[in-house]
Amino acid sequence: MKSSYLFLAPGFEEVEALTPVDVMRRAGIDVKTVSVTASRDVEGAHGVTVKADMTFDEADFSDCDWLVLPGGMPGATNLYECKPLCSLLLKHNAEGGHIAAICASPAVVLGGLGLLDGKEATCYPGFESVAPKSIFPDRKVVVSGNIVTANGPSSALVFALAIVAEAMGDSVAKQVGEGMLFYEKYL
């Protein structure tokens, strides 16, 4: 199985980072957390420090399946300012790789890179103007080709289950959701 990577930058939204990691691991997806700084310790937007599995420089992305971006501010801006990450996202997208982003990151990072141009996406309300070439339906989660986006912290579980559904199928997502006492449709 290929590996998936979730990126942590100072100021990331904790629930948007840790919920996808937890849910993806429950589904059997090999997901690793990656700090975009020189330190594995990354402080979130609400003072929670998380020890990443590795730093960006330590990671080998040759076996990459999913690249996942939590939101939060200034976390999304810090992700966008990480040029090696931006290069990786552009390359991964060009190769048809899967990308998922939540909260401000769809607009700030993916919109900033032009990856949402002409595509449906969702983001934290008020950030739509950062990605003016995107189409923003009023939904918690949007799957548009190889890209999954979600609108914010309260959608973190639905976002994570949508990633699982895209990666492993609806039945696995349903099973994982029910194991967490979540019985609603995730899209």
N, C-alpha and C positions, 0 to 999 in steps of 0.2 A: 504494500500500500504506500502510495506517495504521502509525503508530509504536508501539513498545512501550517501556516505561520500567522500568529496574531501579534501585531506590533504595538509596543508600549512607548509612549513619549510622555515627558513630564506634563502633568495636567490632564491625563486621560480620564475619561468617565469610568469609574470602577465597575459599576454594574454592567456596562456595555462591553467591558473586556472580559470579566471573569465569568459571566453567564455563558457566552459562546464557548469559552474554553471548557467549562464544566459540561455543557450539553454535548459538544462535539466529542469529548472523551467518553461520555456515557454511551454514545453511538458507536464507539470503536474507531473514531477518526484520530489519527496521529497528529495532534496539534501541539505546536511548541510556541511559547511566548518569547518574543524578541524585543530587547531594549534597543532603541535607536540612539542611545547615548553610549558612552564608554563604560558605564556602570550597569550591572545587572539590576540594581535597586532603582526602581522608578516610582516616584510619588505621584499619586493620582490627584484629581481635582479637589477631592475632599479629604486629603491628608492620609489616605491609605497607601502605604508603601508596599509594592509587590516586587518580589525577586523573580526576574525573568529567567527563563531556562538558558538564555544565551544573549549575547550582544549581537548587533547586526554584523559586525566584523567577524564574529565567530561562526556565523551561520553559513551553511551550504545550501543554496536554494536550487540546486540542480534537480532535485526530486520533488519540486513544488507542485501542489495541487491547488490549494486555496491560499489567498492572501487576505487577511481580515484586519479591518481598521476600526477600532473603537472611536467614539467621538470625544466630546468634552472640550472645554476651552481652558487653557490654550493648547490642549492636547492635539486637536486637529491641525492647528497652525504649525505646531512643532513637527507633526508628521510630514506636512507639506514642505517644510523647510529642510527635511532630510533628503538631500539630492540623491544619494544612493537608493533610498526607498522609492523615490519618484521614478528613477530609471528602471528599477525592478518592476514596478507597477506597469509602466509603459510596455516593457518587453513582454511581461506575462500576458497582458491584454492582447498584444499583437499576435501572440502564439495561441490565443483562444483560452488561456487559463482563467480560472475562476477567481473573482474578486468580490468581497463583501465589505460594506461600510455602513456605519450607523451614525445618527445624530448630525453633527456638523461635518463629519468627514466626507459624506457623499458630495456635498457642495464644495467644501474647502479643498479637499485633496483630489477627488476624482473629477469634479467640475473644473478645478484649477488646471488639471492636466488635459482637459478636453475629452475625457473618457465617457462623459455622459451626454455629449453633444448629440441631439436628435433622439435620445433615449428617454424612456420613462424612468423616473427615480423618485425617491422621497428623501427628505432630510428634516432636520430640526426646523420648526417654523421660524421664518425670518431669514433663513440662509438661502432661500431659493434664488435671490438676486445675484448670488455669487456664481451661479451656474445658469446664466440666462438662456443658453441654448438647449437646456433640458426641458422635459415635460414632467410636471409634478402633479400627478393625480392625488387626491386626498385619501391615502391609504397608509397603514402602519408599515407595511413591507411591500416592496416591489421587486419582482424578478424580471430582468430585462436582458435576455441572452445570457451571457456569462457573468453578469453583475447582479448582486443582491444588495438592496439598500433598505434601510429602516429609519424611522423618524426620531427615535430618542429612547431615553432610559426605560420608560414603561413598556417599550416594545422589545426589550433585549431578549426575552424568552422566545417570543414569536420569531424574531430575527434568527436566533440560533437554530430553532426548529426548521426554518426555511432553508438554512444552509445544509442541515442534515438531510432534508428532503431532496435537495438538489444533488447532494453528494452520494446518498445511500438509498434514496427512494422514499416514497410516502409512507410505506408500511413501517420502516425503521423510525421515521420521525414520529409517527403516531405512537409506536411502542415506547419510545423514549419520553414523549410528552405525557402519556398515561402513567408511566412510572414516576413522573413528577407531579401527578394529580392535575395535569393540564389536559382538558378534554375538548377544547375548542379547535376549530380549524386554524391552522397557523398562517394561512394566506387569505 
